[in-house]
């Protein structure tokens, strides 16, 4: 059952409904799930298909994705399920928005994921105005989170998530959890319409520190949530210490939330690399379109 003093919502990061069933049964609860192209490419049915040397057609892969998240929706009634638009560095906002409208209609509890880029923020602003729920993904800095806040100003509580990726910052020697702490501190001066979703969680220490910081949400892969359950679903106490001595600190910046989103410096190489990775994993599933002969 859900720990009595747990304030943070717990999501599973994955694309396999069987994992969702196991985690929900094991924990006794589950508040939501996040998916992305990489996770969908790791779905057992997708893997079997690739092992047979087969791929999906462009429409077929969307139907497959829709089928997966529809099943997830049924397993987590009332919870959020994040579904990600396809976007590479050349994808424009109107193309993302067109995808988002379709994906948002798939299930009743969708949050549509957009990359935290200029085109992604533009599309998210339009989506929020249209009443959609959004999750701004591949966030790696305070500036990006500030832009998410101002681009979605006027949204209702629960309508907007921002997903800072902590593990990928750790991978290059920076303390990714500092970004979570910094964004939460910065958002404390705002109206609370954007919720912080700690993502790219690699281990139970990431999970526990996110709980300590009272991140609104944390999404973790199957193995991390399984380990947390095996340890009795502990919550960090007053004496809990997150050991990040081997990682370079990311200092807090005094950033006001009163500018236009276009005025923030949202450039980050890990956002670009993340989009490239998701694009490659998606394309691996889809057979190339036949070229028309003139």
ABEGO torsion letter per residue (X at the ends): XBBAABABBBBBBEABAAAAAAAAAAAGBBAEBBBBAAAAAABAAAAAAAAAGBBBBAAAAAAAAAAAAAAAAAABBGBBBBBBBBBBAABBAAAAAAAAAAAAAABAABBBBBBBBAAAAAAAAAAAAAGBBBBBBGBABAAAAAAAAAAABGBBBGABBBBBBAAAAAAAGBBAAAAAAAAAAAAAABAGABBBBBBGBABAAAAAAAAAAGBABBBBBAAAAAAAAAAGGBBBBAABBBBAAABBBBBBBBBBAABBAAABBABBAAAAAAAAAAAAAAAAABBBBBBBBX
